[in-house]
Structure formats: C-alpha cells, structure tokens
Amino acid sequence: MRGRDEEAWREFREGRHGARKERAPKAKPQKTPREDRGAIKDFVATRTGVEVFVEPRTLGAEFSVVLVAHDGEWLRFHLPDESWLKKFAHKRGVPMYDAGVLGYPKRMKDYRRGEPDA
C-alpha cells in the first residue's frame, strides 16, 4: 500500500495526477431564427386570442411550442430555447401554458376537423 501512496504523491508533485482536461469552448446560445420570429409575430398580430402552449422536451425532440388562436387555428414551431418567446409573449400579453400539464385546447381538434366555432 505504501508503494502506491508514494507513486501517487510523486504524480501529484509532478503535476500528472488529476491533471485538468482542457474544456471545450462554450457554445453560443442559438438565437430564434428570423423566419420563425417573423411568423410568430405575424400569427399573433393577425389573429385574436392567441395562446402559447410549450411542449414537453423529450430526448428525441427539441424545444417546441404551439400557438393557438381563438378559433383553433394553430402553428407549431421548433425553437432553440424559450428566451425570445417568453419576452415576446410577456410584452404582447400572450399567455403561455405548459402543454404537458394543461394539455391542448379542444378547439385545436375542432379546427382540424372543420367543425364550426363553438
């Protein structure tokens, strides 16, 4: 046992023990693409009663949100993160919900089926 301790001490003194690994440079946070920002702004500006439903992240799916208008029309966006959308929604007074907790509104299904507004 003593031989191991001496060897470990020698490695430590020589700077070989527990040497720090070089860290990879931090990746820059990705910005929400301009096209998506424009489409989201347009959807909110041209429809009434828009709500944002944040979809749960999974191993296979990136961050995504669904914007739903009062009549059930909806659009899904895959975004790098929620930072821009949170600021935008807060500024415009657009409510945001967790779709994993709350679920999706029934009007989305009705809209796709072509059923009239409730």
C-alpha positions in Angstrom: 0.0 0.0 0.0 2.8 2.3 0.8 4.3 2.0 -2.7 1.0 3.2 -4.2 0.9 6.2 -1.9 4.5 7.2 -2.8 3.7 6.8 -6.5 0.5 8.9 -6.2 2.5 11.6 -4.3 5.1 11.6 -7.0 2.5 12.0 -9.7 0.9 14.8 -7.7 4.2 16.7 -7.3 5.0 16.3 -11.0 1.5 17.6 -12.0 0.4 14.4 -13.6 -2.2 13.4 -11.1 -5.7 14.8 -11.6 -4.5 17.0 -14.5 -7.2 19.2 -15.7 -8.7 18.4 -19.0 -9.0 21.2 -21.5 -12.5 22.4 -21.6 -14.3 22.8 -24.9 -15.3 26.4 -25.6 -18.9 27.1 -24.6 -21.3 27.1 -27.4 -23.0 30.4 -28.1 -26.7 30.3 -27.3 -28.6 30.0 -30.5 -31.0 32.8 -31.5 -34.5 32.1 -32.6 -34.4 32.2 -36.4 -35.6 35.4 -38.1 -38.1 33.5 -40.2 -39.7 31.9 -37.1 -39.7 35.2 -35.2 -41.5 36.8 -38.2 -44.0 34.0 -38.5 -44.8 34.1 -34.8 -45.2 37.9 -34.8 -47.5 37.7 -37.8 -49.6 34.9 -36.3 -50.1 36.9 -33.1 -50.8 40.2 -35.0 -53.3 38.7 -37.4 -55.3 36.5 -35.1 -57.2 37.1 -31.8 -57.0 35.2 -28.6 -53.6 33.6 -29.3 -52.2 31.4 -26.6 -48.8 29.7 -26.5 -48.5 26.0 -25.4 -45.0 24.9 -24.5 -44.5 21.3 -25.4 -42.5 19.0 -23.0 -39.0 18.3 -24.1 -38.0 14.7 -24.8 -34.8 13.0 -25.7 -35.8 13.0 -29.4 -37.5 16.4 -29.6 -36.1 19.8 -29.3 -37.9 22.7 -27.7 -41.2 23.3 -29.4 -44.3 25.5 -28.9 -47.8 25.6 -30.4 -49.5 28.9 -31.0 -53.3 28.5 -30.9 -55.8 31.2 -32.0 -59.3 31.6 -30.5 -60.8 29.7 -33.4 -58.5 26.8 -33.0 -56.1 27.6 -35.9 -52.6 26.6 -34.7 -49.0 26.5 -35.7 -46.0 24.6 -34.3 -42.5 26.0 -34.0 -39.3 24.3 -33.1 -37.1 26.8 -31.4 -33.6 26.7 -29.9 -35.0 27.8 -26.5 -37.8 29.8 -24.9 -35.9 33.0 -24.1 -37.1 35.1 -27.1 -40.6 33.7 -27.0 -41.0 34.5 -23.2 -40.0 38.1 -23.7 -42.2 38.5 -26.8 -45.3 36.8 -25.1 -44.9 38.9 -22.0 -44.6 42.2 -24.0 -47.7 41.3 -26.1 -49.7 39.9 -23.2 -49.9 36.5 -24.8 -50.5 33.7 -22.2 -48.1 30.8 -22.1 -49.0 27.4 -20.8 -47.2 24.1 -20.2 -48.9 21.6 -22.6 -47.6 18.7 -20.6 -49.6 19.9 -17.6 -52.6 21.6 -19.1 -52.9 19.7 -22.4 -54.1 21.3 -25.6 -57.4 23.1 -26.1 -60.3 21.2 -27.7 -60.7 23.9 -30.3 -57.4 22.7 -32.0 -59.0 19.4 -32.8 -62.3 21.0 -33.9 -60.4 23.4 -36.2 -58.6 20.5 -38.0 -61.9 18.6 -38.4 -63.5 21.6 -39.9 -66.1 22.0 -37.2 -67.6 25.4 -36.7 -66.5 27.7 -33.9 -68.1 26.9 -30.5 
